[in-house]
Amino acid sequence: MDKPKVIVIGGPTASGKSRLAVELAKEINGEIISADSMQIYKDMNIGTAKITKEEMQGIKHHMIDFISPSERYSVSSYKKEAEKCIDEILEKGKTPIICGGTGLYIDSLIYGIEFLEEKIDEKYRNELNEIAGSGGLEKLYNMALKIDPEAMKKISKNDQKRIIRLLEIYHKTGKTKTQQDLESRKNGVKYDYKVFTINMDRQLLYDRINRRVDKMIEEGLMEEVKYIIEKYEDFPTAMQGLRLQRSCRLSRRTNF
Protein backbone atom coordinates (compact mmCIF):
# COMPACT_ATOMS: atom_id res chain seq x y z
CA MET A 1 0.00 0.00 0.00
CA ASP A 2 1.35 3.42 -0.98
CA LYS A 3 2.16 5.80 1.85
CA PRO A 4 0.48 9.24 1.87
CA LYS A 5 2.67 11.90 0.27
CA VAL A 6 3.93 14.84 2.32
CA ILE A 7 5.93 17.68 0.78
CA VAL A 8 8.85 19.22 2.66
CA ILE A 9 10.36 22.62 1.79
CA GLY A 10 13.59 23.49 3.59
CA GLY A 11 16.40 25.96 3.20
CA PRO A 12 18.35 28.72 4.91
CA THR A 13 16.97 31.84 6.56
CA ALA A 14 15.53 34.42 4.12
CA SER A 15 15.61 32.02 1.16
CA GLY A 16 11.88 32.38 0.45
CA LYS A 17 10.58 29.11 1.91
CA SER A 18 7.34 30.53 3.30
CA ARG A 19 6.37 32.31 0.11
CA LEU A 20 7.05 29.22 -1.98
CA ALA A 21 5.06 27.02 0.40
CA VAL A 22 2.06 29.36 0.24
CA GLU A 23 2.10 29.50 -3.56
CA LEU A 24 2.39 25.71 -3.74
CA ALA A 25 -0.44 25.21 -1.25
CA LYS A 26 -2.69 27.39 -3.41
CA GLU A 27 -1.93 25.24 -6.44
CA ILE A 28 -2.31 21.77 -4.89
CA ASN A 29 -4.94 22.36 -2.18
CA GLY A 30 -2.46 22.12 0.65
CA GLU A 31 -2.05 23.24 4.24
CA ILE A 32 1.27 24.21 5.80
CA ILE A 33 2.93 22.83 8.92
CA SER A 34 5.75 25.00 10.23
CA ALA A 35 9.11 23.40 11.01
CA ASP A 36 10.56 26.48 12.70
CA SER A 37 11.62 26.05 16.33
CA MET A 38 11.18 29.75 17.11
CA GLN A 39 7.92 30.56 15.33
CA ILE A 40 6.10 28.18 17.66
CA TYR A 41 6.33 30.83 20.41
CA LYS A 42 3.74 33.50 21.13
CA ASP A 43 4.78 37.17 21.14
CA MET A 44 8.03 36.42 19.31
CA ASN A 45 6.93 37.79 15.95
CA ILE A 46 9.40 40.27 14.50
CA GLY A 47 12.57 38.53 15.67
CA THR A 48 11.48 35.18 14.24
CA ALA A 49 10.19 36.64 10.96
CA LYS A 50 6.87 34.97 11.73
CA ILE A 51 4.57 34.79 8.73
CA THR A 52 1.71 37.31 8.91
CA LYS A 53 -1.97 36.72 8.17
CA GLU A 54 -1.60 38.70 4.97
CA GLU A 55 1.35 36.61 3.84
CA MET A 56 -0.58 33.39 4.53
CA GLN A 57 -3.05 34.43 1.79
CA GLY A 58 -5.82 32.36 3.33
CA ILE A 59 -3.75 29.16 3.54
CA LYS A 60 -4.12 27.41 6.90
CA HIS A 61 -0.85 27.19 8.86
CA HIS A 62 -0.18 24.80 11.74
CA MET A 63 2.41 24.76 14.55
CA ILE A 64 2.84 28.54 14.70
CA ASP A 65 2.28 30.89 17.64
CA PHE A 66 0.93 28.32 20.12
CA ILE A 67 3.53 27.94 22.90
CA SER A 68 4.43 30.44 25.63
CA PRO A 69 8.12 31.47 25.63
CA SER A 70 8.17 30.43 29.28
CA GLU A 71 7.40 26.80 28.37
CA ARG A 72 9.94 24.14 27.50
CA TYR A 73 9.36 22.50 24.12
CA SER A 74 11.14 19.46 22.73
CA VAL A 75 11.75 17.88 19.33
CA SER A 76 9.82 14.86 20.55
CA SER A 77 6.78 17.05 21.24
CA TYR A 78 7.12 18.65 17.83
CA LYS A 79 7.22 15.29 16.04
CA LYS A 80 4.08 14.03 17.78
CA GLU A 81 2.11 17.20 17.14
CA ALA A 82 3.32 17.61 13.55
CA GLU A 83 2.31 14.03 12.68
CA LYS A 84 -1.09 14.68 14.24
CA CYS A 85 -1.44 17.74 11.98
CA ILE A 86 -0.37 15.68 8.95
CA ASP A 87 -3.09 13.10 9.66
CA GLU A 88 -5.73 15.82 10.09
CA ILE A 89 -4.77 17.46 6.80
CA LEU A 90 -4.81 14.14 4.94
CA GLU A 91 -8.25 13.34 6.36
CA LYS A 92 -9.51 16.54 4.71
CA GLY A 93 -8.21 15.29 1.37
CA LYS A 94 -5.53 17.97 1.32
CA THR A 95 -1.75 17.81 0.92
CA PRO A 96 0.45 18.51 3.97
CA ILE A 97 3.41 20.82 3.29
CA ILE A 98 6.18 20.95 5.90
CA CYS A 99 8.01 24.28 5.70
CA GLY A 100 10.87 25.57 7.83
CA GLY A 101 14.52 25.83 8.53
CA THR A 102 14.94 23.83 11.74
CA GLY A 103 16.81 20.78 10.50
CA LEU A 104 16.25 18.76 13.66
CA TYR A 105 12.48 19.17 13.37
CA ILE A 106 12.53 18.10 9.72
CA ASP A 107 14.88 15.18 10.37
CA SER A 108 12.62 13.88 13.16
CA LEU A 109 9.85 13.51 10.58
CA ILE A 110 11.54 12.39 7.37
CA TYR A 111 13.85 9.90 9.12
CA GLY A 112 11.34 8.76 11.74
CA ILE A 113 13.68 9.61 14.60
CA GLU A 114 12.18 8.94 18.02
CA PHE A 115 13.62 11.23 20.68
CA LEU A 116 13.55 9.99 24.24
CA GLU A 117 11.51 12.13 26.62
CA GLU A 118 14.04 11.81 29.42
CA LYS A 119 13.80 14.20 32.35
CA ILE A 120 16.25 17.05 31.98
CA ASP A 121 19.11 17.19 34.45
CA GLU A 122 18.82 20.89 35.24
CA LYS A 123 21.97 20.91 37.35
CA TYR A 124 24.08 19.43 34.55
CA ARG A 125 22.54 21.77 31.96
CA ASN A 126 23.26 24.79 34.15
CA GLU A 127 26.86 23.65 34.60
CA LEU A 128 27.31 23.41 30.83
CA ASN A 129 25.68 26.80 30.26
CA GLU A 130 27.96 28.34 32.87
CA ILE A 131 31.01 26.92 31.11
CA ALA A 132 29.80 28.25 27.77
CA GLY A 133 28.88 31.62 29.25
CA SER A 134 32.35 32.09 30.70
CA GLY A 135 34.04 31.58 27.36
CA GLY A 136 34.27 27.80 27.42
CA LEU A 137 32.05 26.94 24.45
CA GLU A 138 35.07 25.66 22.51
CA LYS A 139 35.83 23.31 25.41
CA LEU A 140 32.28 21.93 25.26
CA TYR A 141 32.54 21.57 21.50
CA ASN A 142 35.72 19.49 21.85
CA MET A 143 34.07 17.35 24.54
CA ALA A 144 31.14 16.65 22.23
CA LEU A 145 33.49 15.99 19.32
CA LYS A 146 35.22 13.22 21.26
CA ILE A 147 31.90 11.67 22.30
CA ASP A 148 30.09 11.76 18.96
CA PRO A 149 32.25 12.87 16.00
CA GLU A 150 29.62 11.76 13.47
CA ALA A 151 26.87 13.98 14.89
CA MET A 152 29.29 16.89 15.31
CA LYS A 153 29.85 17.01 11.54
CA LYS A 154 26.52 18.84 11.34
CA ILE A 155 27.00 21.12 14.36
CA SER A 156 28.75 24.49 14.25
CA LYS A 157 31.34 25.42 16.86
CA ASN A 158 29.06 28.31 17.83
CA ASP A 159 25.85 26.28 18.16
CA GLN A 160 25.67 26.24 21.94
CA LYS A 161 22.17 24.77 22.13
CA ARG A 162 22.92 21.69 20.01
CA ILE A 163 26.36 21.10 21.54
CA ILE A 164 24.88 21.08 25.02
CA ARG A 165 22.01 18.86 23.92
CA LEU A 166 24.44 16.29 22.54
CA LEU A 167 26.36 16.26 25.83
CA GLU A 168 23.10 15.96 27.79
CA ILE A 169 22.00 12.91 25.80
CA TYR A 170 25.25 11.10 26.50
CA HIS A 171 25.26 12.15 30.17
CA LYS A 172 21.69 10.91 30.68
CA THR A 173 21.61 7.73 28.58
CA GLY A 174 25.22 6.63 28.07
CA LYS A 175 24.47 6.56 24.33
CA THR A 176 25.52 9.01 21.65
CA LYS A 177 22.99 10.92 19.60
CA THR A 178 24.17 8.98 16.54
CA GLN A 179 23.42 5.68 18.30
CA GLN A 180 19.96 6.85 19.32
CA ASP A 181 19.15 8.07 15.81
CA LEU A 182 20.19 4.78 14.20
CA GLU A 183 18.15 2.74 16.67
CA SER A 184 15.02 4.86 16.24
CA ARG A 185 15.16 4.79 12.41
CA LYS A 186 14.63 1.03 12.36
CA ASN A 187 10.90 1.61 12.76
CA GLY A 188 10.62 3.37 9.39
CA VAL A 189 8.42 6.38 8.53
CA LYS A 190 4.66 6.73 8.16
CA TYR A 191 4.62 8.93 5.08
CA ASP A 192 6.24 9.33 1.68
CA TYR A 193 8.17 12.55 2.17
CA LYS A 194 9.11 14.52 -0.95
CA VAL A 195 11.91 16.84 0.17
CA PHE A 196 12.90 20.04 -1.63
CA THR A 197 15.61 22.44 -0.48
CA ILE A 198 16.02 26.02 -1.67
CA ASN A 199 19.54 26.96 -2.68
CA MET A 200 20.84 30.29 -3.93
CA ASP A 201 23.97 32.32 -4.42
CA ARG A 202 25.60 32.90 -1.04
CA GLN A 203 26.14 36.64 -1.52
CA LEU A 204 22.53 37.10 -2.61
CA LEU A 205 21.40 35.22 0.48
CA TYR A 206 23.57 37.38 2.75
CA ASP A 207 22.10 40.51 1.17
CA ARG A 208 18.58 39.22 1.79
CA ILE A 209 19.42 38.42 5.42
CA ASN A 210 20.92 41.89 5.96
CA ARG A 211 17.83 43.54 4.52
CA ARG A 212 15.62 41.38 6.72
CA VAL A 213 17.53 42.43 9.85
CA ASP A 214 17.25 46.10 8.90
CA LYS A 215 13.51 45.63 8.40
CA MET A 216 13.20 43.93 11.80
CA ILE A 217 14.85 46.89 13.51
CA GLU A 218 12.57 49.31 11.69
CA GLU A 219 9.48 47.31 12.65
CA GLY A 220 10.36 47.38 16.36
CA LEU A 221 12.56 44.39 17.16
CA MET A 222 14.12 46.08 20.19
CA GLU A 223 10.71 46.97 21.60
CA GLU A 224 9.53 43.41 21.06
CA VAL A 225 12.48 41.98 22.98
CA LYS A 226 11.89 44.45 25.82
CA TYR A 227 8.21 43.46 25.95
CA ILE A 228 9.03 39.74 26.11
CA ILE A 229 11.63 40.26 28.85
CA GLU A 230 9.13 42.20 30.95
CA LYS A 231 6.26 39.75 30.38
CA TYR A 232 8.02 36.43 30.97
CA GLU A 233 10.24 35.40 33.85
CA ASP A 234 12.04 32.49 32.22
CA PHE A 235 12.86 31.26 28.72
CA PRO A 236 13.91 27.58 28.97
CA THR A 237 14.20 27.02 25.21
CA ALA A 238 12.80 30.09 23.45
CA MET A 239 15.50 32.65 24.10
CA GLN A 240 18.19 29.99 23.95
CA GLY A 241 17.47 29.50 20.30
CA LEU A 242 17.61 33.22 19.60
CA ARG A 243 20.91 33.50 21.49
CA LEU A 244 19.37 36.22 23.67
CA GLN A 245 19.78 34.58 27.06
CA ARG A 246 22.75 36.68 28.07
CA SER A 247 21.28 39.78 26.44
CA CYS A 248 18.08 39.30 28.43
CA ARG A 249 19.96 39.14 31.70
CA LEU A 250 21.95 42.24 30.76
CA SER A 251 18.76 44.05 29.73
CA ARG A 252 17.15 43.38 33.09
CA ARG A 253 20.21 44.77 34.89
CA THR A 254 20.46 47.86 32.71
CA ASN A 255 16.67 48.51 32.42
CA PHE A 256 16.88 48.14 28.63
C-alpha positions in Angstrom: 0.0 0.0 0.0 1.3 3.4 -1.0 2.2 5.8 1.8 0.5 9.2 1.9 2.7 11.9 0.3 3.9 14.8 2.3 5.9 17.7 0.8 8.9 19.2 2.7 10.4 22.6 1.8 13.6 23.5 3.6 16.4 26.0 3.2 18.3 28.7 4.9 17.0 31.8 6.6 15.5 34.4 4.1 15.6 32.0 1.2 11.9 32.4 0.4 10.6 29.1 1.9 7.3 30.5 3.3 6.4 32.3 0.1 7.1 29.2 -2.0 5.1 27.0 0.4 2.1 29.4 0.2 2.1 29.5 -3.6 2.4 25.7 -3.7 -0.4 25.2 -1.2 -2.7 27.4 -3.4 -1.9 25.2 -6.4 -2.3 21.8 -4.9 -4.9 22.4 -2.2 -2.5 22.1 0.7 -2.0 23.2 4.2 1.3 24.2 5.8 2.9 22.8 8.9 5.8 25.0 10.2 9.1 23.4 11.0 10.6 26.5 12.7 11.6 26.1 16.3 11.2 29.8 17.1 7.9 30.6 15.3 6.1 28.2 17.7 6.3 30.8 20.4 3.7 33.5 21.1 4.8 37.2 21.1 8.0 36.4 19.3 6.9 37.8 15.9 9.4 40.3 14.5 12.6 38.5 15.7 11.5 35.2 14.2 10.2 36.6 11.0 6.9 35.0 11.7 4.6 34.8 8.7 1.7 37.3 8.9 -2.0 36.7 8.2 -1.6 38.7 5.0 1.4 36.6 3.8 -0.6 33.4 4.5 -3.0 34.4 1.8 -5.8 32.4 3.3 -3.7 29.2 3.5 -4.1 27.4 6.9 -0.9 27.2 8.9 -0.2 24.8 11.7 2.4 24.8 14.5 2.8 28.5 14.7 2.3 30.9 17.6 0.9 28.3 20.1 3.5 27.9 22.9 4.4 30.4 25.6 8.1 31.5 25.6 8.2 30.4 29.3 7.4 26.8 28.4 9.9 24.1 27.5 9.4 22.5 24.1 11.1 19.5 22.7 11.8 17.9 19.3 9.8 14.9 20.6 6.8 17.0 21.2 7.1 18.7 17.8 7.2 15.3 16.0 4.1 14.0 17.8 2.1 17.2 17.1 3.3 17.6 13.5 2.3 14.0 12.7 -1.1 14.7 14.2 -1.4 17.7 12.0 -0.4 15.7 8.9 -3.1 13.1 9.7 -5.7 15.8 10.1 -4.8 17.5 6.8 -4.8 14.1 4.9 -8.2 13.3 6.4 -9.5 16.5 4.7 -8.2 15.3 1.4 -5.5 18.0 1.3 -1.8 17.8 0.9 0.4 18.5 4.0 3.4 20.8 3.3 6.2 21.0 5.9 8.0 24.3 5.7 10.9 25.6 7.8 14.5 25.8 8.5 14.9 23.8 11.7 16.8 20.8 10.5 16.2 18.8 13.7 12.5 19.2 13.4 12.5 18.1 9.7 14.9 15.2 10.4 12.6 13.9 13.2 9.8 13.5 10.6 11.5 12.4 7.4 13.9 9.9 9.1 11.3 8.8 11.7 13.7 9.6 14.6 12.2 8.9 18.0 13.6 11.2 20.7 13.5 10.0 24.2 11.5 12.1 26.6 14.0 11.8 29.4 13.8 14.2 32.3 16.2 17.0 32.0 19.1 17.2 34.5 18.8 20.9 35.2 22.0 20.9 37.4 24.1 19.4 34.5 22.5 21.8 32.0 23.3 24.8 34.2 26.9 23.6 34.6 27.3 23.4 30.8 25.7 26.8 30.3 28.0 28.3 32.9 31.0 26.9 31.1 29.8 28.2 27.8 28.9 31.6 29.2 32.3 32.1 30.7 34.0 31.6 27.4 34.3 27.8 27.4 32.1 26.9 24.4 35.1 25.7 22.5 35.8 23.3 25.4 32.3 21.9 25.3 32.5 21.6 21.5 35.7 19.5 21.8 34.1 17.3 24.5 31.1 16.6 22.2 33.5 16.0 19.3 35.2 13.2 21.3 31.9 11.7 22.3 30.1 11.8 19.0 32.3 12.9 16.0 29.6 11.8 13.5 26.9 14.0 14.9 29.3 16.9 15.3 29.9 17.0 11.5 26.5 18.8 11.3 27.0 21.1 14.4 28.8 24.5 14.2 31.3 25.4 16.9 29.1 28.3 17.8 25.9 26.3 18.2 25.7 26.2 21.9 22.2 24.8 22.1 22.9 21.7 20.0 26.4 21.1 21.5 24.9 21.1 25.0 22.0 18.9 23.9 24.4 16.3 22.5 26.4 16.3 25.8 23.1 16.0 27.8 22.0 12.9 25.8 25.3 11.1 26.5 25.3 12.1 30.2 21.7 10.9 30.7 21.6 7.7 28.6 25.2 6.6 28.1 24.5 6.6 24.3 25.5 9.0 21.7 23.0 10.9 19.6 24.2 9.0 16.5 23.4 5.7 18.3 20.0 6.8 19.3 19.2 8.1 15.8 20.2 4.8 14.2 18.2 2.7 16.7 15.0 4.9 16.2 15.2 4.8 12.4 14.6 1.0 12.4 10.9 1.6 12.8 10.6 3.4 9.4 8.4 6.4 8.5 4.7 6.7 8.2 4.6 8.9 5.1 6.2 9.3 1.7 8.2 12.5 2.2 9.1 14.5 -1.0 11.9 16.8 0.2 12.9 20.0 -1.6 15.6 22.4 -0.5 16.0 26.0 -1.7 19.5 27.0 -2.7 20.8 30.3 -3.9 24.0 32.3 -4.4 25.6 32.9 -1.0 26.1 36.6 -1.5 22.5 37.1 -2.6 21.4 35.2 0.5 23.6 37.4 2.8 22.1 40.5 1.2 18.6 39.2 1.8 19.4 38.4 5.4 20.9 41.9 6.0 17.8 43.5 4.5 15.6 41.4 6.7 17.5 42.4 9.8 17.2 46.1 8.9 13.5 45.6 8.4 13.2 43.9 11.8 14.9 46.9 13.5 12.6 49.3 11.7 9.5 47.3 12.6 10.4 47.4 16.4 12.6 44.4 17.2 14.1 46.1 20.2 10.7 47.0 21.6 9.5 43.4 21.1 12.5 42.0 23.0 11.9 44.4 25.8 8.2 43.5 25.9 9.0 39.7 26.1 11.6 40.3 28.9 9.1 42.2 31.0 6.3 39.8 30.4 8.0 36.4 31.0 10.2 35.4 33.8 12.0 32.5 32.2 12.9 31.3 28.7 13.9 27.6 29.0 14.2 27.0 25.2 12.8 30.1 23.4 15.5 32.7 24.1 18.2 30.0 24.0 17.5 29.5 20.3 17.6 33.2 19.6 20.9 33.5 21.5 19.4 36.2 23.7 19.8 34.6 27.1 22.7 36.7 28.1 21.3 39.8 26.4 18.1 39.3 28.4 20.0 39.1 31.7 21.9 42.2 30.8 18.8 44.1 29.7 17.2 43.4 33.1 20.2 44.8 34.9 20.5 47.9 32.7 16.7 48.5 32.4 16.9 48.1 28.6 
